[in-house]
Amino acid sequence: MNLKRTSIFLIALLSIFSIEVFGQAKKPRLVVIPSDALLMQMGLLGATDDMGEVNYVQNYKNAFLDTDLKACISKISELFQDRGFPLTMLEAELRRVQGKNLTIPVDVRLELNYKINKQGPRDILYFELSGLDAYSSKQVAASSGQSNPAIGETTVLLLQEAVIDKIDKFANDIQSYFESLANAGRESRLTIEADGVELPSEVEDIVDLWLQRNCVNGSFSIDEVDETALRVSQAMMPLFNANGRGMDARTFYRPLVQELKGKLAGFNVSQKSSSKTSQSDGGGTLGDSFILISR
């Protein structure tokens, strides 16, 4: 084989290798959780009144004592694992973050709701499955349906029958959405609040220029600026950092914190896990970042 043919052969071989290694799109991390509607049906959704605003408290710990629910979540997780999706198990993660102000690092939450209806002696299971972006809480996939009427079947078998012919389209919708983020970026939100001081006038210009440089395609929206706060939405951050790991808002905005510290002489700038005024859920989502400015 002459040099020219050898070169062509090596190029072709490398091309095939590249397709096999890099051609498969990275899959989003998923977690299956019981929906609020299902928890309410089970009597495991509490409510609190925060200055007239109702906040819901999910009792996941007791939910996992229900053997039917635990088996159904395991079955949905199994179906997605069979399709190559990395799954985070909610019960194990809740134990890991117990007592800590941490979020569970996933890309999409799969919220499961189901109900058994009676048709004479037969059972029919109706289900709903929603795929929600863990960063923006926007719905990116949805499916619903029901099993055939049956006598004596377990809940998990009825669920499997109901979802089996819909799971592939649902999974494809999630994968398509995730792949679109590689080009458009992932949505994030930023809140900067002044604590005991007025927001320095130069903050808006600093933030605006930083977002222009760092957001994917320079895409973001400054929604509100006054003497107490600056709020940004639809700021599109890269899907992955330089090391190929998933990017969350706290990591994305960390360099902005350092830039504000360097340019705001006489002020303290810190990154917080939640907004002291606008967030009541103890930390927002993976797409939220909060910065506090004080003396």
Secondary structure as the mmCIF struct_conf table of DSSP 4:
data_model
#
loop_
_struct_conf.conf_type_id
_struct_conf.id
_struct_conf.beg_label_comp_id
_struct_conf.beg_label_asym_id
_struct_conf.beg_label_seq_id
_struct_conf.end_label_comp_id
_struct_conf.end_label_asym_id
_struct_conf.end_label_seq_id
HELX_RH_AL_P HELX_RH_AL_P1 LEU A 3 PHE A 22
BEND BEND1 GLY A 23 GLN A 24
HELX_LH_PP_P HELX_LH_PP_P1 ALA A 25 ARG A 29
STRN STRN1 LEU A 30 PRO A 34
HELX_RH_AL_P HELX_RH_AL_P2 ASP A 36 GLN A 41
TURN_TY1_P TURN_TY1_P1 MET A 42 GLY A 43
STRN STRN2 LEU A 45 ASP A 50
TURN_TY1_P TURN_TY1_P2 MET A 51 GLY A 52
STRN STRN3 GLU A 53 GLN A 58
HELX_RH_AL_P HELX_RH_AL_P3 TYR A 60 ALA A 63
TURN_TY1_P TURN_TY1_P3 PHE A 64 LEU A 65
HELX_RH_AL_P HELX_RH_AL_P4 THR A 67 GLN A 81
TURN_TY1_P TURN_TY1_P4 ASP A 82 GLY A 84
STRN STRN4 LEU A 87 THR A 88
HELX_RH_AL_P HELX_RH_AL_P5 LEU A 90 VAL A 97
TURN_TY1_P TURN_TY1_P5 GLN A 98 GLY A 99
BEND BEND2 LYS A 100 LYS A 100
BEND BEND3 ASP A 107 ASP A 107
STRN STRN5 VAL A 108 GLN A 119
TURN_TY1_P TURN_TY1_P6 GLY A 120 PRO A 121
STRN STRN6 ARG A 122 ASP A 133
TURN_TY1_P TURN_TY1_P7 ALA A 134 SER A 136
STRN STRN7 GLN A 139 GLN A 146
HELX_LH_PP_P HELX_LH_PP_P2 SER A 147 PRO A 149
STRN STRN8 ALA A 150 ALA A 150
BEND BEND4 ILE A 151 GLY A 152
HELX_RH_AL_P HELX_RH_AL_P6 THR A 155 VAL A 163
TURN_TY1_P TURN_TY1_P8 ILE A 164 LYS A 166
HELX_RH_AL_P HELX_RH_AL_P7 ILE A 167 ALA A 184
STRN STRN9 ARG A 186 ALA A 194
BEND BEND5 ASP A 195 VAL A 197
HELX_LH_PP_P HELX_LH_PP_P3 GLU A 198 PRO A 200
TURN_TY1_P TURN_TY1_P9 SER A 201 GLU A 202
HELX_RH_AL_P HELX_RH_AL_P8 VAL A 203 ASN A 214
BEND BEND6 CYS A 215 CYS A 215
HELX_RH_3T_P HELX_RH_3T_P1 VAL A 216 GLY A 218
STRN STRN10 SER A 221 VAL A 225
BEND BEND7 GLU A 227 THR A 228
STRN STRN11 ALA A 229 MET A 237
BEND BEND8 LEU A 239 LEU A 239
STRN STRN12 PHE A 240 PHE A 240
TURN_TY1_P TURN_TY1_P10 ALA A 242 ASN A 243
BEND BEND9 GLY A 244 GLY A 244
HELX_LH_PP_P HELX_LH_PP_P4 ARG A 245 ARG A 245
STRN STRN13 GLY A 246 GLY A 246
HELX_LH_PP_P HELX_LH_PP_P5 MET A 247 MET A 247
HELX_RH_AL_P HELX_RH_AL_P9 ALA A 249 PHE A 252
TURN_TY1_P TURN_TY1_P11 TYR A 253 TYR A 253
HELX_RH_AL_P HELX_RH_AL_P10 ARG A 254 LYS A 263
BEND BEND10 LEU A 264 LEU A 264
TURN_TY1_P TURN_TY1_P12 ALA A 265 GLY A 266
STRN STRN14 ASN A 268 LYS A 272
BEND BEND11 SER A 273 SER A 274
TURN_TY1_P TURN_TY1_P13 LYS A 276 SER A 278
BEND BEND12 ASP A 281 GLY A 283
TURN_TY1_P TURN_TY1_P14 LEU A 286 GLY A 287
STRN STRN15 ASP A 288 SER A 294
#
